[in-house]
Amino acid sequence: MSDDIFLEDFDDTFADGDELAAEETLFKEVHLIADKGQSPIRIDKFLIDHLANTSRNKIQQAADAGAIAVNGKIVKSNYKVKPCDSIVITMNTPVYDNSIVAEDIPLDIVYEDDDLMVVNKPAGLVVHPGCGNTHGTLINAVAWHLRNNKNFDANDPQVGLVHRIDKNTSGLLVVAKTAAAKAHLGMQFFKKTTKRTYNAVVWGTLKEDTGTIVGNITRNPRNRLQMCVSNDDAIGKYAVTHYKVLERLSYVSLVECNLETGRTHQIRVHMKHIGHILFNDDVYGGDEILKGTNFSKYSQFVRNCFKICPRQALHAKTLGFIHPSTGEMMFFDSELPADFSELLESWRRYSQASASFNQ
């Protein structure tokens, strides 16, 4: 019987602390093919027999979340497996073995109920303990906030963060308080039905007002801290980013990015791929003066902008999903953080002054 296991990232950014050294997968997709001589058996029993380190409870949760498919169709746990059936089950998997300790760290909570929390993460805060970051993370703060909730264990991989954003990216994240909520929300991310937009300041002037970037993303073989777009369709993970230009400001542009898929560094890699590196992205070269004049005053202006926003100019602005209990469509929007807003205002003033000078 085939027992190939495929792991797939379902969210865009994992670069916490030691960047890609800490990359992990929150959900895994397991593919199984039943033998030609397979006798009829309930699929939950079949999966228990063929998957190591799992439980009937986890399999039942996957079935309840619509995460078990046979021959391309969602099935319930009482489905009887037939010979040569092609079975796919999506399950959440542990991220780290590090023990998570509750720490009193301020949280900007946008929304909270018995099932979930939506948090607005500041730039500079790592989301989860990993290589080089064993404490002081967002999930340590969540553990403190929920320390009196007997049903929430921050060390249980079946609850907690559903997706991630980079340490130096700001914006909205959803945290599941229950296993059922995490399974439901995780499946929405996996099936790409969530609604997410990011705002980014990028180098250069984009010719088109809107566009779509398609390109498989893989690790850069020449730089372990970077991802890159593969020229070979058989290498890397399929990724799609839609963008819209919101403002053109002399030598930079404010763009809105909509993620159709979620891959590590997706926006950062895709924008570099089309020649528009994120402003002050030190991993991908955006912390150099890539566009503009040779005048010393301009160079000083850009260096001041780097100080104003000392990280890649990327903010997870909106987040939409279906509530796991009520079925209601939830949508959240966040204000641009102070450093991002001040950066934009600086470029607006520069752009207006340049336009006046050239008249």
Secondary structure by P-SEA (a helix, b strand, c coil): ccbbbbbbbcccccccccccccccccbbbbbbbbccccccccaaaaaaaccccccaaaaaaaaaaccccccccccccccccccbbbbbbbbbccccccbbbbcccccccccccccbbbbbcccccccccccccccccaaaaaaaaaccccccccccccccccccccccccbbbbbbccaaaaaaaaaaaaaccbbbbbbbbbccccccccbbbbbbbccccccccbbbbbccccccbbbbbbbbbccccccbbbbbbbbcccccaaaaaaaaaacccccccccccccccccccccaaaaaaaaaaaaacccccccccbbbbcccccccbbbbbbcccaaaaaaaaaaaaaaaaaaaaac
